[in-house]
Amino acid sequence: MYTYLQERGYYENLYDKMTVADARRGQYYYDDFVARLAKKVRQLDPPDDLSRPGNALLMNMAYMQFLGYELLSRYEQREQTIGEWMERDRARDQRISNTELKHESPCQHCGKLGIKCSYKILMRRDQNEELVLLLFRCNNCHKNSAYWEDGAPYEVNHDNESENCEIPTKSNLPKKKTSKKHDIKDIDDPYYWNIDPEHDPDYAKDRYKFCFYDEHWLKQLRDVRDGLEKMSKLGRYFAERDQQKDMIRAVEQIKKLSVVELMNALTPVIEAKHYAKVNFSAPQTGRNLTMEFSCIDTQPDRQAYQSTRDLKRIVDEEMLLTNWRLMSDGIHYRLGVLSGRLKAIENPDEIRKLAEKLLQSGKIRLPKETETKKSNKNDSAYTEIAPDGTIIHL
């Protein structure tokens, strides 16, 4: 009977071989990166050196990106992946063992019944899902027959086979693949990608390193990963802090006008554009504070559409950096009389959202911060606490 499940060592060797192939690929690109970096720093004026802390950090980051993170991930997933492989093959064997034809089938050559199953295997039919193929031997004509698990007879594809094609036998069934090749066509040296552990002089050494049989190297790489993660968290912390600072400054630019301040701000700018008798009604309280206003167009040759559009633009521009907005029903026009409604934004969260929207659209421009001389580096006004608890003096 065809057996998929192997000893655990088979899967360990296969997993490690794939790990070494991935690592050699990453090492290739990392070495190429270091060579190009070294060439660039030597061309600087004055020449630089790769051992400088900034360059060393850059190389650490590159190493982790090219192969470090992948190696750690493969190491940490090794047991689970091998267990999944073994369970998959165990399930395949169980499926093959449990599969039988529901109805007795005749010999595909002499048509007699009484054929006996001699072999079973999982195969693909027409590029679809795997099905169990059952091979039978006829006691009458001593020829082979083959049926799929759903009862369909196996059909030889004469277009793709030789003239001597026949129903498969145990000896000419496709062999199970035991390895996975890693080919990169644009790399000249196939040594790095097609691994033959028995004839590869460096395989044992690379497996010992890249599969972390050297626990000291495993600890070193984990320390590098942890250090880079802390740097990343610290960078995000400062970015969020700066963003928060920008939001506070943006909110400060939103003028919180009272009703009287609103009337005093709008009236002169509306009248300056040839509208007269600007009038405000009594404010209405509810979920939002609202207030109606009206005016008269003093330019009789200005069309209704133009008059309405001009007044809306005036109000929108004047209220842009305030906590008041023209309501969605807009400006109404009737025989030269224009009217509209204004809504106050009072909720701090809504004002923050308004400021964020204006900041993102570029309608709020933050002034440059003035340089402040820090007379005392340990002054609590210039102290920040990082996410990991580290005290940072700014």
Phi and psi in degrees as a GROMACS rama.xvg file:
@    title "Ramachandran Plot"
@    xaxis  label "Phi"
@    yaxis  label "Psi"
@TYPE xy
-68.6377  124.65  TYR-2
-113.454  123.863  THR-3
-87.3768  -41.3173  TYR-4
-67.7428  127.7  LEU-5
-113.572  175.048  GLN-6
-64.1411  153.056  GLU-7
-57.8962  -35.6611  ARG-8
-58.8728  -31.7485  GLY-9
-60.36  -45.1473  TYR-10
-72.1933  -35.2849  TYR-11
-63.5285  -43.887  GLU-12
-64.6122  -40.6216  ASN-13
-64.6515  -44.0458  LEU-14
-63.7598  -44.4144  TYR-15
-66.0017  -36.5625  ASP-16
-62.8743  -41.0331  LYS-17
-66.9234  -37.1501  MET-18
-64.0356  -43.9284  THR-19
-63.768  -39.7735  VAL-20
-62.2449  -45.558  ALA-21
-63.0928  -40.9709  ASP-22
-65.7441  -41.8271  ALA-23
-64.6055  -35.6702  ARG-24
-63.7498  -48.6583  ARG-25
-62.8626  -39.692  GLY-26
-62.2532  -37.8787  GLN-27
-58.9534  -48.964  TYR-28
-71.7542  -33.1378  TYR-29
-66.1099  -45.6851  TYR-30
-60.3127  -38.7463  ASP-31
-64.589  -40.0467  ASP-32
-62.7647  -45.6657  PHE-33
-63.1809  -40.3677  VAL-34
-62.9144  -43.3071  ALA-35
-68.9228  -36.9026  ARG-36
-65.069  -43.5611  LEU-37
-60.3738  -39.5692  ALA-38
-64.8909  -40.0567  LYS-39
-67.5798  -43.9807  LYS-40
-69.6744  -28.2507  VAL-41
-70.4168  -24.2178  ARG-42
-85.8875  -5.22042  GLN-43
-70.7666  161.117  LEU-44
-123.741  106.059  ASP-45
-75.3576  161.46  PRO-46
-59.5338  144.386  PRO-47
-105.106  174.505  ASP-48
-133.118  145.629  ASP-49
-67.2607  -19.3411  LEU-50
-77.6307  -10.2961  SER-51
-60.5076  141.289  ARG-52
-50.8661  -40.6175  PRO-53
-64.0882  -42.2367  GLY-54
-70.6086  -37.2887  ASN-55
-63.198  -40.084  ALA-56
-64.0046  -41.0537  LEU-57
-61.6618  -40.6002  LEU-58
-68.6096  -37.0867  MET-59
-60.9234  -44.6648  ASN-60
-63.2067  -41.2494  MET-61
-65.4752  -41.813  ALA-62
-60.6112  -43.681  TYR-63
-65.3319  -38.2311  MET-64
-69.2608  -40.8222  GLN-65
-76.0068  -38.6254  PHE-66
-150.207  -20.8568  LEU-67
-61.3498  -51.49  GLY-68
-62.1404  -39.6269  TYR-69
-65.4325  -41.5747  GLU-70
-64.5046  -44.3535  LEU-71
-64.0099  -40.5703  LEU-72
-63.0773  -44.5229  SER-73
-65.1827  -38.4003  ARG-74
-63.6507  -44.6257  TYR-75
-73.2876  -19.7464  GLU-76
-102.44  3.67193  GLN-77
-59.9733  -52.7272  ARG-78
-62.3963  -43.8376  GLU-79
-64.4398  -43.46  GLN-80
-65.3371  -44.2392  THR-81
-62.602  -41.3264  ILE-82
-61.2006  -39.6457  GLY-83
-66.8697  -39.7823  GLU-84
-60.9734  -46.0454  TRP-85
-65.1987  -40.5077  MET-86
-66.6416  -37.5805  GLU-87
-61.1988  -46.7108  ARG-88
-71.3793  -33.2839  ASP-89
-63.194  -40.716  ARG-90
-67.1953  -35.199  ALA-91
-62.8907  -46.546  ARG-92
-61.9167  -40.7906  ASP-93
-65.1568  -39.8218  GLN-94
-63.3598  -44.5078  ARG-95
-61.3888  -43.7003  ILE-96
-63.0682  -35.5922  SER-97
-86.0536  -11.6114  ASN-98
-82.2589  126.324  THR-99
-138.622  153.008  GLU-100
-71.7516  136.167  LEU-101
-70.0137  -28.0222  LYS-102
-128.543  146.809  HIS-103
-67.7123  131.058  GLU-104
-109.944  151.099  SER-105
-84.6341  163.306  PRO-106
-64.5948  136.837  CYS-107
-77.3741  -1.19616  GLN-108
-112.05  -52.5255  HIS-109
-104.758  -8.62559  CYS-110
77.746  5.43527  GLY-111
-79.5119  152.317  LYS-112
-87.5958  173.651  LEU-113
94.4916  14.4241  GLY-114
-70.7193  147.048  ILE-115
-116.522  138.251  LYS-116
-70.1657  128.931  CYS-117
-111.507  -17.5445  SER-118
-165.745  152.76  TYR-119
-136.978  148.387  LYS-120
-155.719  149.967  ILE-121
-85.6455  127.106  LEU-122
-141.46  163.59  MET-123
-94.5597  138.996  ARG-124
-116.046  116.187  ARG-125
57.7146  39.8797  ASP-126
62.7498  16.7204  GLN-127
-95.6227  -158.875  ASN-128
-66.5029  161.215  GLU-129
-69.219  136.669  GLU-130
-128.257  154.812  LEU-131
-81.3424  127.849  VAL-132
-103.666  125.614  LEU-133
-105.121  128.858  LEU-134
-102.425  135.986  LEU-135
-124.913  153.01  PHE-136
-120.201  128.584  ARG-137
-87.565  129.093  CYS-138
-76.5097  -13.5438  ASN-139
-88.3153  -58.4224  ASN-140
-100.917  -5.668  CYS-141
61.1691  30.9273  HIS-142
-109.22  166.585  LYS-143
-95.8441  145.403  ASN-144
-129.572  155.372  SER-145
-140.043  133.212  ALA-146
-133.52  142.942  TYR-147
-75.3104  161.493  TRP-148
-61.4019  -23.6131  GLU-149
-87.1439  6.82402  ASP-150
95.3585  -9.94473  GLY-151
-71.6584  135.289  ALA-152
-70.4401  146.65  PRO-153
-71.2295  130.591  TYR-154
-116.097  127.984  GLU-155
-78.4445  132.024  VAL-156
-84.9935  99.3978  ASN-157
-67.6613  -20.2866  HIS-158
-71.1811  -29.2577  ASP-159
-106.837  -3.21377  ASN-160
-112.842  171.703  GLU-161
-78.6817  173.345  SER-162
-66.0532  -21.8811  GLU-163
-94.4555  19.8597  ASN-164
-63.5745  148.983  CYS-165
-152.386  174.516  GLU-166
-59.3875  137.361  ILE-167
-64.3831  150.845  PRO-168
-120.583  172.169  THR-169
-58.4825  -34.0238  LYS-170
-74.6627  -29.0525  SER-171
-107.503  13.8671  ASN-172
-69.0963  153.027  LEU-173
-63.3978  139.843  PRO-174
-78.3292  148.979  LYS-175
-73.7024  134.104  LYS-176
-74.0675  133.525  LYS-177
-114.388  0.549132  THR-178
-147.862  161.401  SER-179
-122.613  124.425  LYS-180
-88.4448  145.711  LYS-181
-119.373  100.748  HIS-182
-111.023  135.666  ASP-183
-123.503  109.968  ILE-184
-66.6772  -26.0846  LYS-185
-89.4428  5.99032  ASP-186
-103.821  130.594  ILE-187
-70.9128  -37.4852  ASP-188
-92.7998  104.857  ASP-189
-74.4896  -6.36868  PRO-190
-55.6162  -34.5411  TYR-191
-75.4332  -22.5448  TYR-192
-110.674  -33.9709  TRP-193
-100.876  104.575  ASN-194
-103.1  129.698  ILE-195
-120.781  95.1265  ASP-196
-54.2879  -32.2973  PRO-197
-71.3146  -27.3681  GLU-198
-118.546  6.44103  HIS-199
-91.1058  112.689  ASP-200
-66.3961  -23.661  PRO-201
-104.692  0.867723  ASP-202
-62.9531  -46.5677  TYR-203
-60.2825  -43.0236  ALA-204
-64.4685  -45.6787  LYS-205
-66.8438  -38.3607  ASP-206
-63.3017  -41.4781  ARG-207
-60.3995  -38.3315  TYR-208
-82.1744  -54.7674  LYS-209
-73.1459  -23.6806  PHE-210
-95.138  5.91546  CYS-211
62.1125  40.2303  PHE-212
-71.4785  -19.5148  TYR-213
-88.5175  98.5986  ASP-214
-68.1761  -27.1811  GLU-215
-64.7062  -40.8855  HIS-216
-66.9471  -36.5434  TRP-217
-60.5313  -45.1664  LEU-218
-63.9971  -40.955  LYS-219
-60.7712  -45.4532  GLN-220
-68.416  -36.2757  LEU-221
-65.9976  -37.25  ARG-222
-64.1429  -40.2609  ASP-223
-63.21  -45.0781  VAL-224
-61.0567  -44.2  ARG-225
-63.6744  -39.5828  ASP-226
-64.6106  -42.4763  GLY-227
-67.3299  -36.0293  LEU-228
-65.6893  -39.1383  GLU-229
-65.586  -39.2024  LYS-230
-63.3631  -40.8567  MET-231
-64.3976  -43.0146  SER-232
-63.4539  -39.9409  LYS-233
-65.4353  -39.9834  LEU-234
-62.6644  -43.4023  GLY-235
-64.5755  -36.8928  ARG-236
-60.5271  -47.8264  TYR-237
-68.3284  -36.3802  PHE-238
-63.8898  -43.2852  ALA-239
-66.7623  -37.1938  GLU-240
-64.5369  -42.8679  ARG-241
-65.0654  -38.7042  ASP-242
-64.6598  -40.1772  GLN-243
-63.9186  -40.1878  GLN-244
-63.4177  -41.8588  LYS-245
-62.6892  -38.7386  ASP-246
-65.371  -40.7218  MET-247
-61.9417  -43.228  ILE-248
-68.023  -33.5923  ARG-249
-68.468  -42.7552  ALA-250
-62.2159  -36.1348  VAL-251
-64.3388  -22.0993  GLU-252
-83.7493  -9.04399  GLN-253
-82.2787  115.034  ILE-254
-77.8143  125.331  LYS-255
-92.2201  93.7064  LYS-256
-87.9478  137.15  LEU-257
-77.8256  175.536  SER-258
-61.0304  -44.6281  VAL-259
-64.0403  -42.8598  VAL-260
-64.0004  -35.6373  GLU-261
-63.4662  -47.4195  LEU-262
-61.5904  -43.5204  MET-263
-67.4043  -29.3461  ASN-264
-79.2189  -40.2239  ALA-265
-79.7131  -39.2222  LEU-266
-55.631  -50.9878  THR-267
-66.797  -35.3249  PRO-268
-73.0731  -31.2698  VAL-269
-70.5959  -44.4583  ILE-270
-65.1681  -29.8986  GLU-271
-67.58  -17.8181  ALA-272
-103.875  28.741  LYS-273
69.2742  41.0015  HIS-274
-118.204  145.342  TYR-275
-128.517  168.495  ALA-276
50.1946  53.8911  LYS-277
-68.8873  125.611  VAL-278
-131.7  141.243  ASN-279
-120.087  134.062  PHE-280
-83.8757  174.137  SER-281
-66.2855  136.896  ALA-282
-61.2522  146.113  PRO-283
-109.764  127.722  GLN-284
-96.1777  148.102  THR-285
179.476  -144.985  GLY-286
-58.9381  -38.6514  ARG-287
-126.07  149.775  ASN-288
-80.1995  123.156  LEU-289
-124.78  157.854  THR-290
-152.319  131.214  MET-291
-87.5981  151.92  GLU-292
-140.941  159.708  PHE-293
-150.034  162.194  SER-294
-160.156  172.199  CYS-295
-120.383  133.3  ILE-296
-77.8168  120.586  ASP-297
-91.345  2.92634  THR-298
-107.847  97.629  GLN-299
-65.0557  -22.8815  PRO-300
-84.5284  -2.10801  ASP-301
-83.036  123.195  ARG-302
-68.1088  158.4  GLN-303
-57.6274  -46.3378  ALA-304
-62.079  -44.8129  TYR-305
-65.7303  -41.253  GLN-306
-63.0991  -44.624  SER-307
-63.4403  -45.8819  THR-308
-63.4201  -41.3437  ARG-309
-63.5427  -43.6629  ASP-310
-66.7968  -39.7241  LEU-311
-62.8633  -42.2819  LYS-312
-64.1595  -40.373  ARG-313
-60.8633  -47.5249  ILE-314
-66.6248  -44.8699  VAL-315
-61.3045  -43.5716  ASP-316
-67.0132  -40.4949  GLU-317
-70.0407  -32.2961  GLU-318
-92.6614  -0.730293  MET-319
-54.4051  -47.358  LEU-320
-103.002  35.2885  LEU-321
-126.019  177.115  THR-322
-93.4816  21.7259  ASN-323
-118.533  143.761  TRP-324
-138.001  145.26  ARG-325
-69.1291  133.748  LEU-326
-72.0512  162.516  MET-327
-65.4762  -20.2293  SER-328
-75.4614  -7.30576  ASP-329
72.9739  -152.962  GLY-330
-102.37  135.689  ILE-331
-107.365  142.537  HIS-332
-125.527  133.927  TYR-333
-153.188  109.516  ARG-334
51.2015  44.4399  LEU-335
86.5548  -5.1814  GLY-336
-99.2808  126.023  VAL-337
-115.079  144.006  LEU-338
-146.21  158.49  SER-339
-165.015  178.709  GLY-340
-129.276  142.267  ARG-341
-113.584  144.474  LEU-342
-121.851  136.115  LYS-343
-91.1129  140.243  ALA-344
-105.156  113.217  ILE-345
-113.304  -27.8796  GLU-346
-67.2562  128.361  ASN-347
-57.0855  -37.8754  PRO-348
-65.6826  -39.1693  ASP-349
-68.8044  -36.7757  GLU-350
-65.5251  -38.0631  ILE-351
-64.2439  -43.5071  ARG-352
-62.5185  -38.7214  LYS-353
-63.5415  -43.8793  LEU-354
-65.147  -39.6228  ALA-355
-63.3529  -41.9055  GLU-356
-63.9848  -43.1096  LYS-357
-67.0848  -36.3327  LEU-358
-67.1306  -44.3625  LEU-359
-66.0236  -33.5568  GLN-360
-81.8428  -6.78452  SER-361
83.669  6.4708  GLY-362
-79.9534  -17.5903  LYS-363
-109.734  123.11  ILE-364
-113.021  120.694  ARG-365
-77.9261  134.484  LEU-366
-69.4745  151.217  PRO-367
-68.5663  138.123  LYS-368
-71.2128  138.401  GLU-369
-77.4627  143.702  THR-370
-69.4334  129.391  GLU-371
-112.294  123.819  THR-372
-74.5686  124.77  LYS-373
-93.6254  103.716  LYS-374
-75.265  -27.6463  SER-375
-130.242  111.402  ASN-376
-63.8657  -27.2536  LYS-377
-93.6618  7.99094  ASN-378
-61.5422  132.909  ASP-379
-62.89  -19.3339  SER-380
-67.9953  -19.8221  ALA-381
-118.034  30.6432  TYR-382
-114.032  134.404  THR-383
-122.958  150.85  GLU-384
-107.39  117.927  ILE-385
-73.7618  164.4  ALA-386
-57.7397  -30.697  PRO-387
-87.1009  6.86899  ASP-388
94.5126  -3.69412  GLY-389
-70.0057  135.236  THR-390
-87.7781  124.06  ILE-391
-115.465  122.185  ILE-392
-93.2206  124.719  HIS-393
